[in-house]
Structures are given as C-alpha cells and as structure tokens.
C-alpha cells in the first residue's frame, strides 16, 4: 500500500520535456524512485524502479508514442 502511495507522488512530478510516468529521480524517506526513459513523445520506452532501504521492490517497463 505504501509503495503505490509513493508511486503516485512520484508520478505527479513529471516534467514538461519528458512527460512519461515520473521524474528521473525522487526520494522520500526510505523510498527512492528512478525512471529512465529514451525517445520522444513520438516513440518512447522506459523503465521505472522503486527501492525501499536500497532494496528493489518494484519495477515496470513501459513504452508508447503517438498514433498516426
């Protein structure tokens, strides 16, 4: 339950230049969120991870882009 509350906070911090999931990095307490994305709005892929006390507890691979 705490993981998804933390993930929601991270996802609200996305940037205008890379509006994919969350920011590159967000840390709060013992939680750390990392997001690595490649590409542009036209075509992108990325991976996000959440760590709790330096142990990986969540991982998601995602992709997307504009549809012609």
mmCIF file of the N, C-alpha and C atoms, coordinates in Angstrom:
data_MODEL
# 
_entry.id   MODEL 
# 
loop_
_atom_site.group_PDB 
_atom_site.id 
_atom_site.type_symbol 
_atom_site.label_atom_id 
_atom_site.label_alt_id 
_atom_site.label_comp_id 
_atom_site.label_asym_id 
_atom_site.label_entity_id 
_atom_site.label_seq_id 
_atom_site.pdbx_PDB_ins_code 
_atom_site.Cartn_x 
_atom_site.Cartn_y 
_atom_site.Cartn_z 
_atom_site.occupancy 
_atom_site.B_iso_or_equiv 
_atom_site.pdbx_formal_charge 
_atom_site.auth_seq_id 
_atom_site.auth_comp_id 
_atom_site.auth_asym_id 
_atom_site.auth_atom_id 
_atom_site.pdbx_PDB_model_num 
ATOM 1   N N  . UNK A 1 1  ? 0.823  -1.192 0.000   1.00 0.00 ? 1  UNK A N  1 
ATOM 2   C CA . UNK A 1 1  ? 0.000  0.000  0.000   1.00 0.00 ? 1  UNK A CA 1 
ATOM 3   C C  . UNK A 1 1  ? 0.872  1.264  0.000   1.00 0.00 ? 1  UNK A C  1 
ATOM 4   N N  . UNK A 1 2  ? 1.924  1.270  0.806   1.00 0.00 ? 2  UNK A N  1 
ATOM 5   C CA . UNK A 1 2  ? 2.829  2.423  0.871   1.00 0.00 ? 2  UNK A CA 1 
ATOM 6   C C  . UNK A 1 2  ? 3.550  2.649  -0.449  1.00 0.00 ? 2  UNK A C  1 
ATOM 7   N N  . UNK A 1 3  ? 3.885  1.560  -1.135  1.00 0.00 ? 3  UNK A N  1 
ATOM 8   C CA . UNK A 1 3  ? 4.600  1.663  -2.415  1.00 0.00 ? 3  UNK A CA 1 
ATOM 9   C C  . UNK A 1 3  ? 3.766  2.439  -3.423  1.00 0.00 ? 3  UNK A C  1 
ATOM 10  N N  . UNK A 1 4  ? 2.486  2.125  -3.518  1.00 0.00 ? 4  UNK A N  1 
ATOM 11  C CA . UNK A 1 4  ? 1.644  2.787  -4.514  1.00 0.00 ? 4  UNK A CA 1 
ATOM 12  C C  . UNK A 1 4  ? 1.335  4.229  -4.137  1.00 0.00 ? 4  UNK A C  1 
ATOM 13  N N  . UNK A 1 5  ? 1.274  4.549  -2.858  1.00 0.00 ? 5  UNK A N  1 
ATOM 14  C CA . UNK A 1 5  ? 1.126  5.942  -2.432  1.00 0.00 ? 5  UNK A CA 1 
ATOM 15  C C  . UNK A 1 5  ? 2.376  6.729  -2.823  1.00 0.00 ? 5  UNK A C  1 
ATOM 16  N N  . UNK A 1 6  ? 3.548  6.127  -2.626  1.00 0.00 ? 6  UNK A N  1 
ATOM 17  C CA . UNK A 1 6  ? 4.802  6.762  -3.017  1.00 0.00 ? 6  UNK A CA 1 
ATOM 18  C C  . UNK A 1 6  ? 4.873  6.918  -4.538  1.00 0.00 ? 6  UNK A C  1 
ATOM 19  N N  . UNK A 1 7  ? 4.470  5.891  -5.282  1.00 0.00 ? 7  UNK A N  1 
ATOM 20  C CA . UNK A 1 7  ? 4.469  5.947  -6.749  1.00 0.00 ? 7  UNK A CA 1 
ATOM 21  C C  . UNK A 1 7  ? 3.562  7.077  -7.248  1.00 0.00 ? 7  UNK A C  1 
ATOM 22  N N  . UNK A 1 8  ? 2.400  7.247  -6.637  1.00 0.00 ? 8  UNK A N  1 
ATOM 23  C CA . UNK A 1 8  ? 1.503  8.339  -7.029  1.00 0.00 ? 8  UNK A CA 1 
ATOM 24  C C  . UNK A 1 8  ? 2.177  9.695  -6.858  1.00 0.00 ? 8  UNK A C  1 
ATOM 25  N N  . UNK A 1 9  ? 2.911  9.880  -5.768  1.00 0.00 ? 9  UNK A N  1 
ATOM 26  C CA . UNK A 1 9  ? 3.623  11.135 -5.539  1.00 0.00 ? 9  UNK A CA 1 
ATOM 27  C C  . UNK A 1 9  ? 4.664  11.358 -6.626  1.00 0.00 ? 9  UNK A C  1 
ATOM 28  N N  . UNK A 1 10 ? 5.420  10.311 -6.962  1.00 0.00 ? 10 UNK A N  1 
ATOM 29  C CA . UNK A 1 10 ? 6.456  10.417 -7.991  1.00 0.00 ? 10 UNK A CA 1 
ATOM 30  C C  . UNK A 1 10 ? 5.846  10.762 -9.347  1.00 0.00 ? 10 UNK A C  1 
ATOM 31  N N  . UNK A 1 11 ? 4.736  10.125 -9.679  1.00 0.00 ? 11 UNK A N  1 
ATOM 32  C CA . UNK A 1 11 ? 4.124  10.343 -10.988 1.00 0.00 ? 11 UNK A CA 1 
ATOM 33  C C  . UNK A 1 11 ? 3.554  11.753 -11.140 1.00 0.00 ? 11 UNK A C  1 
ATOM 34  N N  . UNK A 1 12 ? 3.251  12.420 -10.053 1.00 0.00 ? 12 UNK A N  1 
ATOM 35  C CA . UNK A 1 12 ? 2.770  13.800 -10.107 1.00 0.00 ? 12 UNK A CA 1 
ATOM 36  C C  . UNK A 1 12 ? 3.900  14.789 -10.385 1.00 0.00 ? 12 UNK A C  1 
ATOM 37  N N  . UNK A 1 13 ? 5.152  14.315 -10.341 1.00 0.00 ? 13 UNK A N  1 
ATOM 38  C CA . UNK A 1 13 ? 6.314  15.184 -10.511 1.00 0.00 ? 13 UNK A CA 1 
ATOM 39  C C  . UNK A 1 13 ? 6.925  15.106 -11.911 1.00 0.00 ? 13 UNK A C  1 
ATOM 40  N N  . UNK A 1 14 ? 6.194  14.614 -12.893 1.00 0.00 ? 14 UNK A N  1 
ATOM 41  C CA . UNK A 1 14 ? 6.760  14.503 -14.232 1.00 0.00 ? 14 UNK A CA 1 
ATOM 42  C C  . UNK A 1 14 ? 7.115  15.883 -14.762 1.00 0.00 ? 14 UNK A C  1 
ATOM 43  N N  . UNK A 1 15 ? 8.003  15.932 -15.740 1.00 0.00 ? 15 UNK A N  1 
ATOM 44  C CA . UNK A 1 15 ? 8.464  17.195 -16.298 1.00 0.00 ? 15 UNK A CA 1 
ATOM 45  C C  . UNK A 1 15 ? 7.835  17.446 -17.664 1.00 0.00 ? 15 UNK A C  1 
ATOM 46  N N  . UNK A 1 16 ? 7.777  18.702 -18.062 1.00 0.00 ? 16 UNK A N  1 
ATOM 47  C CA . UNK A 1 16 ? 7.172  19.078 -19.337 1.00 0.00 ? 16 UNK A CA 1 
ATOM 48  C C  . UNK A 1 16 ? 7.971  18.503 -20.505 1.00 0.00 ? 16 UNK A C  1 
ATOM 49  N N  . UNK A 1 17 ? 9.298  18.490 -20.396 1.00 0.00 ? 17 UNK A N  1 
ATOM 50  C CA . UNK A 1 17 ? 10.130 17.992 -21.503 1.00 0.00 ? 17 UNK A CA 1 
ATOM 51  C C  . UNK A 1 17 ? 10.103 16.465 -21.630 1.00 0.00 ? 17 UNK A C  1 
ATOM 52  N N  . UNK A 1 18 ? 9.775  15.768 -20.549 1.00 0.00 ? 18 UNK A N  1 
ATOM 53  C CA . UNK A 1 18 ? 9.671  14.300 -20.584 1.00 0.00 ? 18 UNK A CA 1 
ATOM 54  C C  . UNK A 1 18 ? 8.446  13.864 -19.774 1.00 0.00 ? 18 UNK A C  1 
ATOM 55  N N  . UNK A 1 19 ? 7.262  13.974 -20.382 1.00 0.00 ? 19 UNK A N  1 
ATOM 56  C CA . UNK A 1 19 ? 6.029  13.666 -19.643 1.00 0.00 ? 19 UNK A CA 1 
ATOM 57  C C  . UNK A 1 19 ? 5.691  12.171 -19.606 1.00 0.00 ? 19 UNK A C  1 
ATOM 58  N N  . UNK A 1 20 ? 6.646  11.359 -19.181 1.00 0.00 ? 20 UNK A N  1 
ATOM 59  C CA . UNK A 1 20 ? 6.481  9.904  -19.167 1.00 0.00 ? 20 UNK A CA 1 
ATOM 60  C C  . UNK A 1 20 ? 6.583  9.399  -17.733 1.00 0.00 ? 20 UNK A C  1 
ATOM 61  N N  . UNK A 1 21 ? 5.487  8.960  -17.167 1.00 0.00 ? 21 UNK A N  1 
ATOM 62  C CA . UNK A 1 21 ? 5.420  8.399  -15.808 1.00 0.00 ? 21 UNK A CA 1 
ATOM 63  C C  . UNK A 1 21 ? 5.863  9.434  -14.779 1.00 0.00 ? 21 UNK A C  1 
ATOM 64  N N  . UNK A 1 22 ? 7.111  9.419  -14.289 1.00 0.00 ? 22 UNK A N  1 
ATOM 65  C CA . UNK A 1 22 ? 7.563  10.343 -13.252 1.00 0.00 ? 22 UNK A CA 1 
ATOM 66  C C  . UNK A 1 22 ? 8.890  10.972 -13.600 1.00 0.00 ? 22 UNK A C  1 
ATOM 67  N N  . UNK A 1 23 ? 9.520  11.641 -12.625 1.00 0.00 ? 23 UNK A N  1 
ATOM 68  C CA . UNK A 1 23 ? 10.811 12.283 -12.863 1.00 0.00 ? 23 UNK A CA 1 
ATOM 69  C C  . UNK A 1 23 ? 11.937 11.248 -12.946 1.00 0.00 ? 23 UNK A C  1 
ATOM 70  N N  . UNK A 1 24 ? 13.144 11.717 -13.267 1.00 0.00 ? 24 UNK A N  1 
ATOM 71  C CA . UNK A 1 24 ? 14.288 10.796 -13.314 1.00 0.00 ? 24 UNK A CA 1 
ATOM 72  C C  . UNK A 1 24 ? 14.563 10.205 -11.940 1.00 0.00 ? 24 UNK A C  1 
ATOM 73  N N  . UNK A 1 25 ? 14.401 11.027 -10.882 1.00 0.00 ? 25 UNK A N  1 
ATOM 74  C CA . UNK A 1 25 ? 14.694 10.551 -9.533  1.00 0.00 ? 25 UNK A CA 1 
ATOM 75  C C  . UNK A 1 25 ? 13.819 11.292 -8.534  1.00 0.00 ? 25 UNK A C  1 
ATOM 76  N N  . UNK A 1 26 ? 13.335 10.557 -7.547  1.00 0.00 ? 26 UNK A N  1 
ATOM 77  C CA . UNK A 1 26 ? 12.551 11.135 -6.459  1.00 0.00 ? 26 UNK A CA 1 
ATOM 78  C C  . UNK A 1 26 ? 12.834 10.302 -5.214  1.00 0.00 ? 26 UNK A C  1 
ATOM 79  N N  . UNK A 1 27 ? 13.175 10.978 -4.130  1.00 0.00 ? 27 UNK A N  1 
ATOM 80  C CA . UNK A 1 27 ? 13.478 10.292 -2.871  1.00 0.00 ? 27 UNK A CA 1 
ATOM 81  C C  . UNK A 1 27 ? 12.632 10.906 -1.769  1.00 0.00 ? 27 UNK A C  1 
ATOM 82  N N  . UNK A 1 28 ? 12.052 10.021 -0.952  1.00 0.00 ? 28 UNK A N  1 
ATOM 83  C CA . UNK A 1 28 ? 11.290 10.465 0.207   1.00 0.00 ? 28 UNK A CA 1 
ATOM 84  C C  . UNK A 1 28 ? 11.431 9.396  1.286   1.00 0.00 ? 28 UNK A C  1 
ATOM 85  N N  . UNK A 1 29 ? 12.019 9.774  2.394   1.00 0.00 ? 29 UNK A N  1 
ATOM 86  C CA . UNK A 1 29 ? 12.238 8.813  3.477   1.00 0.00 ? 29 UNK A CA 1 
ATOM 87  C C  . UNK A 1 29 ? 13.100 7.654  3.005   1.00 0.00 ? 29 UNK A C  1 
ATOM 88  N N  . UNK A 1 30 ? 12.643 6.423  3.231   1.00 0.00 ? 30 UNK A N  1 
ATOM 89  C CA . UNK A 1 30 ? 13.392 5.227  2.830   1.00 0.00 ? 30 UNK A CA 1 
ATOM 90  C C  . UNK A 1 30 ? 13.097 4.803  1.395   1.00 0.00 ? 30 UNK A C  1 
ATOM 91  N N  . UNK A 1 31 ? 12.217 5.530  0.704   1.00 0.00 ? 31 UNK A N  1 
ATOM 92  C CA . UNK A 1 31 ? 11.847 5.177  -0.666  1.00 0.00 ? 31 UNK A CA 1 
ATOM 93  C C  . UNK A 1 31 ? 12.637 5.992  -1.681  1.00 0.00 ? 31 UNK A C  1 
ATOM 94  N N  . UNK A 1 32 ? 13.005 5.343  -2.774  1.00 0.00 ? 32 UNK A N  1 
ATOM 95  C CA . UNK A 1 32 ? 13.678 6.020  -3.884  1.00 0.00 ? 32 UNK A CA 1 
ATOM 96  C C  . UNK A 1 32 ? 13.042 5.544  -5.191  1.00 0.00 ? 32 UNK A C  1 
ATOM 97  N N  . UNK A 1 33 ? 12.686 6.490  -6.062  1.00 0.00 ? 33 UNK A N  1 
ATOM 98  C CA . UNK A 1 33 ? 12.093 6.212  -7.370  1.00 0.00 ? 33 UNK A CA 1 
ATOM 99  C C  . UNK A 1 33 ? 13.098 6.614  -8.439  1.00 0.00 ? 33 UNK A C  1 
ATOM 100 N N  . UNK A 1 34 ? 13.360 5.722  -9.390  1.00 0.00 ? 34 UNK A N  1 
ATOM 101 C CA . UNK A 1 34 ? 14.232 6.018  -10.524 1.00 0.00 ? 34 UNK A CA 1 
ATOM 102 C C  . UNK A 1 34 ? 13.473 5.720  -11.809 1.00 0.00 ? 34 UNK A C  1 
ATOM 103 N N  . UNK A 1 35 ? 13.619 6.602  -12.791 1.00 0.00 ? 35 UNK A N  1 
ATOM 104 C CA . UNK A 1 35 ? 12.935 6.447  -14.063 1.00 0.00 ? 35 UNK A CA 1 
ATOM 105 C C  . UNK A 1 35 ? 13.910 6.764  -15.190 1.00 0.00 ? 35 UNK A C  1 
ATOM 106 N N  . UNK A 1 36 ? 14.117 5.814  -16.075 1.00 0.00 ? 36 UNK A N  1 
ATOM 107 C CA . UNK A 1 36 ? 14.990 6.011  -17.231 1.00 0.00 ? 36 UNK A CA 1 
ATOM 108 C C  . UNK A 1 36 ? 14.135 5.861  -18.483 1.00 0.00 ? 36 UNK A C  1 
ATOM 109 N N  . UNK A 1 37 ? 14.072 6.930  -19.276 1.00 0.00 ? 37 UNK A N  1 
ATOM 110 C CA . UNK A 1 37 ? 13.252 6.910  -20.490 1.00 0.00 ? 37 UNK A CA 1 
ATOM 111 C C  . UNK A 1 37 ? 14.093 7.358  -21.683 1.00 0.00 ? 37 UNK A C  1 
ATOM 112 N N  . UNK A 1 38 ? 13.841 6.717  -22.828 1.00 0.00 ? 38 UNK A N  1 
ATOM 113 C CA . UNK A 1 38 ? 14.535 7.064  -24.069 1.00 0.00 ? 38 UNK A CA 1 
ATOM 114 C C  . UNK A 1 38 ? 13.490 7.370  -25.130 1.00 0.00 ? 38 UNK A C  1 
ATOM 115 N N  . UNK A 1 39 ? 13.794 8.350  -25.983 1.00 0.00 ? 39 UNK A N  1 
ATOM 116 C CA . UNK A 1 39 ? 12.901 8.691  -27.067 1.00 0.00 ? 39 UNK A CA 1 
ATOM 117 C C  . UNK A 1 39 ? 12.178 9.996  -26.830 1.00 0.00 ? 39 UNK A C  1 
ATOM 118 N N  . UNK A 1 40 ? 11.121 10.203 -27.602 1.00 0.00 ? 40 UNK A N  1 
ATOM 119 C CA . UNK A 1 40 ? 10.323 11.420 -27.516 1.00 0.00 ? 40 UNK A CA 1 
ATOM 120 C C  . UNK A 1 40 ? 8.852  11.018 -27.445 1.00 0.00 ? 40 UNK A C  1 
ATOM 121 N N  . UNK A 1 41 ? 7.981  12.005 -27.426 1.00 0.00 ? 41 UNK A N  1 
ATOM 122 C CA . UNK A 1 41 ? 6.554  11.720 -27.377 1.00 0.00 ? 41 UNK A CA 1 
ATOM 123 C C  . UNK A 1 41 ? 6.134  10.878 -28.586 1.00 0.00 ? 41 UNK A C  1 
ATOM 124 N N  . UNK A 1 42 ? 6.820  11.024 -29.688 1.00 0.00 ? 42 UNK A N  1 
ATOM 125 C CA . UNK A 1 42 ? 6.517  10.243 -30.893 1.00 0.00 ? 42 UNK A CA 1 
ATOM 126 C C  . UNK A 1 42 ? 6.738  8.751  -30.684 1.00 0.00 ? 42 UNK A C  1 
ATOM 127 N N  . UNK A 1 43 ? 7.780  8.393  -29.968 1.00 0.00 ? 43 UNK A N  1 
ATOM 128 C CA . UNK A 1 43 ? 8.110  6.989  -29.705 1.00 0.00 ? 43 UNK A CA 1 
ATOM 129 C C  . UNK A 1 43 ? 9.058  6.933  -28.510 1.00 0.00 ? 43 UNK A C  1 
ATOM 130 N N  . UNK A 1 44 ? 8.633  6.271  -27.451 1.00 0.00 ? 44 UNK A N  1 
ATOM 131 C CA . UNK A 1 44 ? 9.466  6.218  -26.251 1.00 0.00 ? 44 UNK A CA 1 
ATOM 132 C C  . UNK A 1 44 ? 9.379  4.851  -25.587 1.00 0.00 ? 44 UNK A C  1 
ATOM 133 N N  . UNK A 1 45 ? 10.388 4.570  -24.774 1.00 0.00 ? 45 UNK A N  1 
ATOM 134 C CA . UNK A 1 45 ? 10.369 3.390  -23.921 1.00 0.00 ? 45 UNK A CA 1 
ATOM 135 C C  . UNK A 1 45 ? 11.144 3.715  -22.660 1.00 0.00 ? 45 UNK A C  1 
ATOM 136 N N  . UNK A 1 46 ? 10.768 3.072  -21.584 1.00 0.00 ? 46 UNK A N  1 
ATOM 137 C CA . UNK A 1 46 ? 11.420 3.387  -20.333 1.00 0.00 ? 46 UNK A CA 1 
ATOM 138 C C  . UNK A 1 46 ? 11.244 2.302  -19.295 1.00 0.00 ? 46 UNK A C  1 
ATOM 139 N N  . UNK A 1 47 ? 11.902 2.535  -18.176 1.00 0.00 ? 47 UNK A N  1 
ATOM 140 C CA . UNK A 1 47 ? 11.843 1.605  -17.060 1.00 0.00 ? 47 UNK A CA 1 
ATOM 141 C C  . UNK A 1 47 ? 11.868 2.417  -15.776 1.00 0.00 ? 47 UNK A C  1 
ATOM 142 N N  . UNK A 1 48 ? 10.947 2.106  -14.879 1.00 0.00 ? 48 UNK A N  1 
ATOM 143 C CA . UNK A 1 48 ? 10.953 2.760  -13.582 1.00 0.00 ? 48 UNK A CA 1 
ATOM 144 C C  . UNK A 1 48 ? 11.146 1.706  -12.499 1.00 0.00 ? 48 UNK A C  1 
ATOM 145 N N  . UNK A 1 49 ? 11.800 2.121  -11.426 1.00 0.00 ? 49 UNK A N  1 
ATOM 146 C CA . UNK A 1 49 ? 12.061 1.221  -10.304 1.00 0.00 ? 49 UNK A CA 1 
ATOM 147 C C  . UNK A 1 49 ? 11.837 1.970  -9.010  1.00 0.00 ? 49 UNK A C  1 
ATOM 148 N N  . UNK A 1 50 ? 11.401 1.232  -7.999  1.00 0.00 ? 50 UNK A N  1 
ATOM 149 C CA . UNK A 1 50 ? 11.284 1.789  -6.656  1.00 0.00 ? 50 UNK A CA 1 
ATOM 150 C C  . UNK A 1 50 ? 12.117 0.926  -5.722  1.00 0.00 ? 50 UNK A C  1 
ATOM 151 N N  . UNK A 1 51 ? 12.862 1.611  -4.866  1.00 0.00 ? 51 UNK A N  1 
ATOM 152 C CA . UNK A 1 51 ? 13.697 0.945  -3.865  1.00 0.00 ? 51 UNK A CA 1 
ATOM 153 C C  . UNK A 1 51 ? 13.202 1.348  -2.477  1.00 0.00 ? 51 UNK A C  1 
ATOM 154 N N  . UNK A 1 52 ? 13.253 0.399  -1.558  1.00 0.00 ? 52 UNK A N  1 
ATOM 155 C CA . UNK A 1 52 ? 12.967 0.655  -0.156  1.00 0.00 ? 52 UNK A CA 1 
ATOM 156 C C  . UNK A 1 52 ? 14.193 0.218  0.626   1.00 0.00 ? 52 UNK A C  1 
ATOM 157 N N  . UNK A 1 53 ? 14.802 1.160  1.303   1.00 0.00 ? 53 UNK A N  1 
ATOM 158 C CA . UNK A 1 53 ? 16.051 0.903  2.031   1.00 0.00 ? 53 UNK A CA 1 
ATOM 159 C C  . UNK A 1 53 ? 17.061 0.213  1.111   1.00 0.00 ? 53 UNK A C  1 
ATOM 160 N N  . UNK A 1 54 ? 17.207 0.759  -0.094  1.00 0.00 ? 54 UNK A N  1 
ATOM 161 C CA . UNK A 1 54 ? 18.183 0.310  -1.108  1.00 0.00 ? 54 UNK A CA 1 
ATOM 162 C C  . UNK A 1 54 ? 17.870 -1.060 -1.709  1.00 0.00 ? 54 UNK A C  1 
ATOM 163 N N  . UNK A 1 55 ? 16.754 -1.661 -1.389  1.00 0.00 ? 55 UNK A N  1 
ATOM 164 C CA . UNK A 1 55 ? 16.368 -2.942 -1.988  1.00 0.00 ? 55 UNK A CA 1 
ATOM 165 C C  . UNK A 1 55 ? 15.266 -2.678 -3.015  1.00 0.00 ? 55 UNK A C  1 
ATOM 166 N N  . UNK A 1 56 ? 15.460 -3.192 -4.243  1.00 0.00 ? 56 UNK A N  1 
ATOM 167 C CA . UNK A 1 56 ? 14.461 -3.001 -5.291  1.00 0.00 ? 56 UNK A CA 1 
ATOM 168 C C  . UNK A 1 56 ? 13.187 -3.771 -4.935  1.00 0.00 ? 56 UNK A C  1 
ATOM 169 N N  . UNK A 1 57 ? 12.052 -3.046 -4.933  1.00 0.00 ? 57 UNK A N  1 
ATOM 170 C CA . UNK A 1 57 ? 10.784 -3.675 -4.575  1.00 0.00 ? 57 UNK A CA 1 
ATOM 171 C C  . UNK A 1 57 ? 9.728  -3.544 -5.673  1.00 0.00 ? 57 UNK A C  1 
ATOM 172 N N  . UNK A 1 58 ? 10.033 -2.787 -6.729  1.00 0.00 ? 58 UNK A N  1 
ATOM 173 C CA . UNK A 1 58 ? 9.058  -2.557 -7.806  1.00 0.00 ? 58 UNK A CA 1 
ATOM 174 C C  . UNK A 1 58 ? 9.812  -2.238 -9.080  1.00 0.00 ? 58 UNK A C  1 
ATOM 175 N N  . UNK A 1 59 ? 9.333  -2.778 -10.190 1.00 0.00 ? 59 UNK A N  1 
ATOM 176 C CA . UNK A 1 59 ? 9.953  -2.490 -11.496 1.00 0.00 ? 59 UNK A CA 1 
ATOM 177 C C  . UNK A 1 59 ? 8.869  -2.536 -12.553 1.00 0.00 ? 59 UNK A C  1 
ATOM 178 N N  . UNK A 1 60 ? 8.899  -1.555 -13.472 1.00 0.00 ? 60 UNK A N  1 
ATOM 179 C CA . UNK A 1 60 ? 7.936  -1.507 -14.568 1.00 0.00 ? 60 UNK A CA 1 
ATOM 180 C C  . UNK A 1 60 ? 8.648  -1.070 -15.837 1.00 0.00 ? 60 UNK A C  1 
ATOM 181 N N  . UNK A 1 61 ? 8.457  -1.808 -16.924 1.00 0.00 ? 61 UNK A N  1 
ATOM 182 C CA . UNK A 1 61 ? 8.940  -1.418 -18.245 1.00 0.00 ? 61 UNK A CA 1 
ATOM 183 C C  . UNK A 1 61 ? 7.737  -0.919 -19.029 1.00 0.00 ? 61 UNK A C  1 
ATOM 184 N N  . UNK A 1 62 ? 7.885  0.221  -19.698 1.00 0.00 ? 62 UNK A N  1 
ATOM 185 C CA . UNK A 1 62 ? 6.769  0.809  -20.424 1.00 0.00 ? 62 UNK A CA 1 
ATOM 186 C C  . UNK A 1 62 ? 7.238  1.343  -21.780 1.00 0.00 ? 62 UNK A C  1 
ATOM 187 N N  . UNK A 1 63 ? 6.290  1.556  -22.676 1.00 0.00 ? 63 UNK A N  1 
ATOM 188 C CA . UNK A 1 63 ? 6.590  2.128  -23.986 1.00 0.00 ? 63 UNK A CA 1 
ATOM 189 C C  . UNK A 1 63 ? 5.320  2.768  -24.546 1.00 0.00 ? 63 UNK A C  1 
ATOM 190 N N  . UNK A 1 64 ? 5.500  3.590  -25.562 1.00 0.00 ? 64 UNK A N  1 
ATOM 191 C CA . UNK A 1 64 ? 4.340  4.240  -26.164 1.00 0.00 ? 64 UNK A CA 1 
ATOM 192 C C  . UNK A 1 64 ? 4.776  5.222  -27.225 1.00 0.00 ? 64 UNK A C  1 
ATOM 193 N N  . UNK A 1 65 ? 3.839  6.002  -27.690 1.00 0.00 ? 65 UNK A N  1 
ATOM 194 C CA . UNK A 1 65 ? 4.105  7.008  -28.703 1.00 0.00 ? 65 UNK A CA 1 
ATOM 195 C C  . UNK A 1 65 ? 2.824  7.480  -29.338 1.00 0.00 ? 65 UNK A C  1 
ATOM 196 N N  . UNK A 1 66 ? 2.947  8.386  -30.285 1.00 0.00 ? 66 UNK A N  1 
ATOM 197 C CA . UNK A 1 66 ? 1.796  8.914  -30.999 1.00 0.00 ? 66 UNK A CA 1 
ATOM 198 C C  . UNK A 1 66 ? 1.311  7.921  -32.040 1.00 0.00 ? 66 UNK A C  1 
ATOM 199 N N  . UNK A 1 67 ? 0.031  7.883  -32.235 1.00 0.00 ? 67 UNK A N  1 
ATOM 200 C CA . UNK A 1 67 ? -0.564 7.030  -33.258 1.00 0.00 ? 67 UNK A CA 1 
ATOM 201 C C  . UNK A 1 67 ? -0.923 7.890  -34.449 1.00 0.00 ? 67 UNK A C  1 
ATOM 202 N N  . UNK A 1 68 ? -0.504 7.467  -35.623 1.00 0.00 ? 68 UNK A N  1 
ATOM 203 C CA . UNK A 1 68 ? -0.800 8.249  -36.843 1.00 0.00 ? 68 UNK A CA 1 
ATOM 204 C C  . UNK A 1 68 ? -2.242 8.081  -37.254 1.00 0.00 ? 68 UNK A C  1 
# 
